[in-house]
Amino acid sequence: MNAQIVKDVASKLGADLCGIASIDRFADAPAGFRPTDIYANCKSVAVFAKKLPSNPLHLANCVPYTHVNDLITRDIDMLTLSLSLELEKIGISNVLVPSDDPYEHWEPGKMYGRAILSLRHAGYLAGLGKSGKNTPLIND
């Protein structure tokens, strides 16, 4: 089964969690932000996560958290590239989506950007956690 292969490869590459969401779970996503808007032949979305150290989340100063978040974001993008290449080698077609920017949708007045796919929602739909108070995906 491809789902287990994807999970195994993601784990070997350093992902702490990996889940798969069937494309039908995205039926209520806004037009233009569905996985099939990115890749018409999409059948499912693989989502993986890496754990953030917890202490920076509880500090009054946000610099340590921002630094850790920047490092994890870069690490996840590199892991995404490695996963994509490994899956291609074994014949699993895939399209990688950046974990942060660039954005196609940007509202300058609000300083708000929206990615081509909400990875937080994809993670939720793949069973990796629930939405937190100010939008992070959280789990045990």
C-alpha positions in Angstrom: 0.0 0.0 0.0 1.4 3.4 -1.0 0.2 5.1 2.2 2.4 2.9 4.4 5.4 3.3 2.0 5.0 7.1 2.2 4.9 7.0 6.0 7.9 4.7 6.2 10.0 6.9 3.9 9.0 10.1 5.7 9.9 8.5 9.0 13.3 7.3 7.7 14.0 10.9 6.5 13.3 12.4 10.0 9.5 13.1 10.1 8.1 12.7 13.6 4.6 12.2 12.4 3.1 11.4 9.0 -0.6 11.1 7.9 -2.5 10.7 4.7 -5.7 12.5 3.9 -7.9 11.3 1.1 -8.8 14.0 -1.5 -12.5 13.8 -0.6 -11.7 15.2 2.8 -10.9 18.5 1.1 -14.4 18.9 -0.5 -15.2 22.0 1.7 -11.9 23.8 1.0 -12.3 27.1 -0.7 -12.0 27.0 -4.5 -8.5 27.8 -5.6 -7.0 26.2 -2.4 -7.9 22.6 -3.0 -5.2 20.0 -3.6 -6.7 19.3 -7.0 -6.2 23.0 -7.9 -2.5 22.4 -7.5 -2.4 18.9 -9.1 -5.4 17.8 -11.0 -4.6 14.1 -10.6 -4.3 14.3 -6.8 -5.8 11.3 -5.0 -4.5 12.0 -1.4 -2.3 14.4 0.5 0.6 13.2 2.6 1.4 15.5 5.6 4.3 15.2 8.0 5.4 17.1 11.0 8.5 17.6 13.2 8.3 18.4 16.9 9.2 21.9 18.0 11.1 22.1 21.3 8.5 23.2 23.9 10.4 25.6 26.1 10.5 28.5 23.5 6.7 28.4 23.4 6.5 29.5 27.1 8.9 32.4 27.1 8.0 36.1 27.3 10.6 36.9 24.6 9.5 35.6 21.1 13.0 35.5 19.6 13.9 31.9 20.6 10.6 30.7 19.3 11.0 32.6 16.0 14.5 31.2 15.6 13.4 27.6 16.2 10.4 28.1 13.9 12.7 29.4 11.1 15.0 26.4 11.6 12.2 23.8 11.6 10.6 25.5 8.5 13.9 25.1 6.6 14.3 21.6 7.8 10.8 20.6 6.8 11.2 22.1 3.3 14.5 20.0 2.9 12.7 16.9 4.2 9.9 17.6 1.7 12.3 17.7 -1.2 14.1 14.5 -0.1 10.7 12.8 0.3 9.5 13.9 -3.1 12.7 12.6 -4.8 12.5 9.3 -2.9 8.9 8.8 -3.8 9.6 9.5 -7.5 12.4 6.9 -7.4 9.8 4.2 -6.5 7.2 5.5 -8.9 4.9 7.4 -6.6 3.9 10.6 -8.4 3.8 13.7 -6.1 4.0 17.5 -5.9 5.7 19.2 -3.1 4.2 22.3 -1.5 6.3 24.8 0.5 5.8 24.9 4.2 5.6 28.7 4.4 6.1 31.2 1.6 6.0 32.1 -1.3 2.3 33.1 -1.3 0.2 33.6 -4.3 -2.5 35.3 -2.2 -1.3 38.4 -0.4 -3.4 41.2 1.2 -1.0 44.1 1.8 -3.4 46.1 3.9 -3.7 43.3 6.4 -0.2 42.0 6.0 -1.8 38.6 5.4 -0.7 35.9 3.1 -2.4 32.6 2.2 -0.5 29.6 0.9 -1.8 27.5 -2.0 -2.9 24.9 0.5 -3.5 25.2 4.2 -1.0 22.8 5.7 -2.6 23.2 9.1 -6.0 22.0 7.7 -4.3 19.3 5.7 -2.6 18.1 8.9 -5.9 18.1 10.7 -7.6 16.2 7.9 -4.7 13.7 7.9 -5.2 13.0 11.6 -2.1 14.7 12.9 -3.7 17.0 15.5 -6.2 19.7 16.1 -6.2 23.5 15.6 -4.8 25.4 18.5 -5.9 28.8 19.9 -3.9 31.0 17.5 -3.8 28.5 14.6 -1.0 26.1 15.2 -1.7 22.4 14.8 -1.2 20.7 18.2 -1.2 17.1 19.4 -0.1 15.1 22.3 
